């Protein structure tokens, strides 16, 4: 005779079948096998767990090749690998990703019996894929890196197919011819500066001399003057007029000039072509090369004139940014000039008017003010 132990109350509460029937009648009606099964299931809840701590997939993926297979056997199956099993998985690991090997291993019959749980396999698989893929890309790129950068540095790499055929110096020379005004008009407009140079016996340097209108006027007036120009077409035009002009970038010219060696420097419509961050160094170099008492005359479009700042200034493709008159005066003083004042012109450009004397109280003041302004500075 088989003795049937009492059914636990928790088991009776868990079943809807039991809840609607008297417990004594239930024991008579249930089959013995069902009762025993329920008892074993309930009893298992009170038995101490035999499960071991789960294994993190990340910890397994740290290893490679044979060491990877060894650690799988020791951590999951809790034994040393047998030769046949190790050979089998070594062959797989050559052809399949390691996360997939871990998955196959964990689904083996022996692994199921051990009931070892492998956790975070999905997230570890993603990290492993990204790591190996990026390493592969990096390795491939290292092979072509040097020739790639060598190609990138070729002059034509960033150019449109026909760009190298465009004669930009010729374009800008012709642009000046079309929009700068006639040489006679320019010569008349710069006569206003001649009184400032009276008594100057030293060499006058004109930076960015262009077509040479100012140099030609200085030569007529008996001054010793030399121009600095980089555009070959402007250079040729000046040489045809027997003007003294050297081919050089203005920054390079100033850098190579000796300190306190030049009596006067002029620069007409040049500073607006200079990067704003390089304008202070530009003025500082001019200050350095001027002799004590040397004069700087610097003319530029006047952004106080609303027609200039809102429209005409931007016609020239080489213009970077205008310079406000007050700012220009401040920059001159900042680099060391004892005297640095900005001026506007009267209607006929026959007189200079200090900028501080002009009031801007009405819209017409911004329209009628001169289209150019000039910085006059003297080194102490």
Buried (B, 14 or more C-beta within 10 A) or exposed (E): EEEEEEBBEEBBEBEEEBEEEEEEEBEEEBEEEEBBEBBEEBEEEEEEEEEEEEBBBBEBBEBEEEEBBBBBBEBBBEEEBEEEBBEEBBEBBEEEBBBBBBBEBBEBEEBEEBEBEBEBBEEBBEBBEEEEEEEEEEEEEEEEEEEEEEEEEEEEEEEEEEEEEEEEBEEBBEBBBEEBEEBEEBBBBBEBBEEBBEEBEBBBBBBBBBBBBBBBBBBEEEBEBBBBBBBEBBBEBBEEBEBBBEEBEBBEBBEEBEEEBBBBBBBBBBBBBBEEEEBEBBBBBBBBBBBEEBBBBBBBBBBBBBBBBEEBBEEBEEBBBBBBBEEBBEBBEEBBBEBBBBBBBEEEBEEBBEBEEBEEEEEEBBEEBBBBBBBBBBBE
